[in-house]
């Protein structure tokens, strides 16, 4: 008589044997469960005290935190898509990046904190969270004069609409991402992480813009309502990439509680700058310890001279050219009402791949 | 040695990485990569601008960035009177392709030619009401390829009209829906008689009698009401039978543009007309879509 394996043992067996991408598929199948707040809270048993508290008292906010982290990682992949390190989503290699204090670590911390700020604030405006809503703007002064709005004489305006309550998203990002801060302990790495989290949040909070809508008769601007809006997240990503390129190297001060810039006559980083303490590897070859996947097989641009060019991206190992033939929709036409009909075209694409 | 902060962040990211990796192809079909994607909703019965347009579902938010149905209705309301003018066969199609866009995987904009035809046919009438062709309908931004909305049968059959065109504010059907739409699209409405009509440059200046009753106050103030003078914009030479008859009482609608009050509609106050009586009764309970409801 064979003793049947329990479900837990079977799942464990499955996880241990399957490669990462199949685990990814397995997760995808269960994606509704993954996005369930209780499921997330259960799966992150060893959260720090404040995070555990948030999971118990405000699980729907934790749901938005997860969405924000996802938003951050996707933006990271977009911003680094042409670089040697391209914010790979492979678990173990990505985890190695987070365990270092290189520039790339700084970017991931910042973009994730920004993503959480953005997602939670967005959920407020969408009415998806009971704890928050639209930001009240009644007490503010008139919106700044917008040149594109034409002459303001005779234009009635008022604060209204659904202003983004970025303060709420900012605070929740702080509570969740900086949970370690509450304990009072500090080591250099924690100080760096907290700084970069804050830089990410400020990349959202300090760049609120005024959005206005004209709703007079026939779309005229005789009546206008304005409200505060977060920057688009692509804009946040662009800004943080700039900070990444200009990041400051720091080291611990003698008191063990402060960070000082490395190098003579260097301006100390301000709150919005990214900081790091260790030099990045070159990311040319696979290296489990550093989280480098290497650039072999990456698509590169044989005519570009920047980081996406073949010489730089392939670490001067050379590249090979390949021609692929793809079938694409072409000559699309909209027919009334309402279908889009396209023809199929064969398109030759020249690819350059790193050796 | 490992920072606990990094460990907890890693755990959060580990949870969502598989989802991110599977969606690695970047789909940025919509302007903002995080805002809610548009939803497919039925065109409501009371979105009068788009009844009978040829499809029954629309995208919300629409292509004019109206985010709620209340906002769509409020903004579409002032365009309904233009439909009644029949200035171009493609008017409704152009407006509804933006206010109530068809539900497709990606947005389908009106064709530039459709926009230009409607603009050329309708902007003179809009000018009579004091409206320039609005920025939201600038034709240059619409596509010229085949992936756009055009009039189904694109044959420009222009019927030469023997009569000179009636002044747009005077060219009104005695019909409840038309009058109510005009009422909502106007800022004020009064019951009064005409005292004098005079040409003034390209316009006609209409002086009203002292005795007036306010039907819809709107932006009008009491002191302005006393000495109210209305202008028929670009109406120096077009026919308007209502202005020729100073003995009748009229329902007069208007709006303020800069410092002038423009006539936007004039109907004979005809108590013997059943449709008119029905309209006046309905007027007491009729509510125009108001912008206050949209944003608060």
Interface residues (C-beta under 8 A of the other chain):
Chain A: X21 X23 X24 X25 X26 X27 X28 X31 X34 X40 X43 X44 X46 X47 X48 X51 X65 X66 X69 X70 X71 X73 X74 X77 X78 X89 X90 X91 X94 X95 X98 X99 X105 X109 X112 X118 X119 X122 X126 X154 X160 X161 X177 X178 X179 X180 X187 X189 X190 X193 X194 X213 X214 X215 X217 X218 X219 X220 X221 X223 X225 X232 X233 X234 X331 X332 X333 X334 X336 X337 X338 X340
Chain B: X2 X3 X4 X5 X6 X7 X8 X9 X10 X11 X12 X13 X14 X15 X16 X17 X18 X19 X20 X21 X22 X23 X24 X26 X32 X33 X34 X35 X36 X54 X55 X64 X65 X71 X74 X75 X78 X79 X82 X102 X103 X104 X105 X108 X126 X131 X132 X134 X135 X136 X137 X146 X147 X148 X149 X150 X152 X185 X187 X255 X258 X291 X294 X295 X296
